[in-house]
């Protein structure tokens, strides 16, 4: 129905397949939440069993009803939210620095680094780099 990516795994696309839209609205929402869970670094509930070729770590309460499961057991629970909140709080506080020997690296989301007063480009700077040419109109912002 969809596929996502793990944080900074080199892939940065959330793909929604056409069959997703043939599902009920509830299933669509649950699928999107599940895929966003991957973006936050979460693995499938069953990763230790059927995805054992890639190391995984159980964090929090390991219950079969979880948004990171499939089918009718794929439901966002209060435990899912609490575990994710606690995981990120531990990382931000420096209490958790690695998982399975892999260092945790904090990265800034693109939207927080792309446009700031410090790295904004002004119209004047653009016009300096790309001077007006005959037949080219520059937009000005006031």
C-alpha positions in Angstrom: 0.0 0.0 0.0 2.9 2.3 0.8 6.6 2.4 1.5 8.7 4.9 3.5 12.3 5.3 4.6 14.4 5.2 7.8 16.0 8.4 8.9 18.7 9.4 6.5 19.0 6.0 4.9 19.6 7.8 1.6 16.0 7.4 0.4 13.8 10.3 1.2 10.5 9.4 -0.5 7.2 8.3 1.0 5.6 6.3 -1.8 1.8 5.8 -1.9 0.7 3.0 -4.2 -2.7 3.2 -6.0 -4.1 0.3 -4.1 -3.9 2.4 -0.9 -6.7 4.5 -2.1 -9.0 1.5 -2.6 -8.8 0.9 1.2 -11.1 2.3 3.7 -10.3 5.8 5.1 -9.3 4.2 8.4 -6.9 1.8 6.7 -5.4 4.7 4.7 -4.8 6.7 7.8 -3.3 3.7 9.7 -1.0 2.9 6.7 0.3 6.5 6.6 0.9 6.5 10.4 2.7 3.2 10.0 4.9 4.6 7.2 5.6 7.7 9.2 6.7 5.4 12.0 9.5 4.2 9.7 10.5 7.8 9.0 10.9 8.1 12.8 13.1 5.0 12.7 10.6 2.4 13.9 10.8 -1.2 12.7 8.0 -3.6 12.2 6.6 -5.3 15.4 7.7 -8.6 13.9 11.2 -7.5 12.9 13.1 -9.7 15.4 11.4 -12.8 13.9 10.9 -12.3 10.2 13.4 -9.5 9.4 16.2 -10.9 11.5 18.9 -10.3 8.8 18.8 -6.6 9.9 19.5 -5.9 13.5 16.6 -4.5 15.5 16.0 -3.5 19.0 12.8 -3.8 21.0 12.0 -0.5 22.7 9.2 0.0 25.1 6.2 -2.4 25.4 6.3 -5.2 22.8 2.6 -5.8 22.2 1.1 -7.3 19.1 -1.4 -4.5 18.7 0.8 -1.7 17.5 0.8 0.7 14.5 4.0 -1.0 13.5 2.2 -4.3 12.9 0.1 -5.3 9.8 -3.6 -5.9 9.3 -6.2 -5.7 12.1 -3.4 -5.5 14.7 -2.1 -2.3 13.1 -3.6 0.3 15.4 -2.0 3.4 16.9 -2.0 2.9 20.6 -1.3 5.1 23.5 1.7 2.8 24.2 3.0 3.5 20.7 2.9 7.2 21.3 4.4 7.0 24.8 7.2 4.7 23.7 8.1 7.0 20.7 8.0 10.1 23.0 10.3 8.3 25.5 12.7 7.1 22.9 13.2 10.6 21.5 13.4 12.1 24.9 16.2 9.7 25.8 18.1 10.5 22.6 17.7 14.2 23.0 18.8 14.0 26.7 21.9 12.0 25.7 20.7 9.0 27.7 20.7 6.8 24.5 23.5 7.2 22.1 23.5 4.0 20.1 21.2 1.1 19.1 22.8 -2.3 18.5 26.2 -0.6 18.4 25.2 1.8 15.7 25.6 5.4 16.9 22.5 7.6 16.9 23.1 10.7 14.9 20.8 13.7 15.3 20.1 15.6 12.1 18.2 18.8 11.6 15.0 18.5 9.4 15.4 20.1 6.1 12.7 22.6 6.8 14.6 23.9 9.8 17.8 24.5 7.9 16.6 25.5 4.5 15.2 29.0 5.1 16.6 31.1 8.0 17.5 34.8 8.2 21.1 33.7 8.1 21.0 31.7 4.9 18.2 33.6 3.1 19.1 34.9 -0.3 17.9 38.4 -1.2 16.6 39.4 -4.6 19.6 41.7 -4.8 22.0 38.8 -4.3 20.2 36.8 -6.9 20.4 39.7 -9.4 24.2 40.0 -8.6 24.7 36.3 -9.5 22.2 36.4 -12.4 22.2 39.9 -13.8 19.2 41.0 -15.9 19.5 39.9 -19.5 17.4 41.2 -22.4 14.1 39.4 -22.4 14.4 38.2 -18.8 12.2 39.7 -16.1 13.3 39.7 -12.5 10.7 39.6 -9.9 11.1 42.0 -7.0 9.8 41.5 -3.5 8.8 44.4 -1.3 
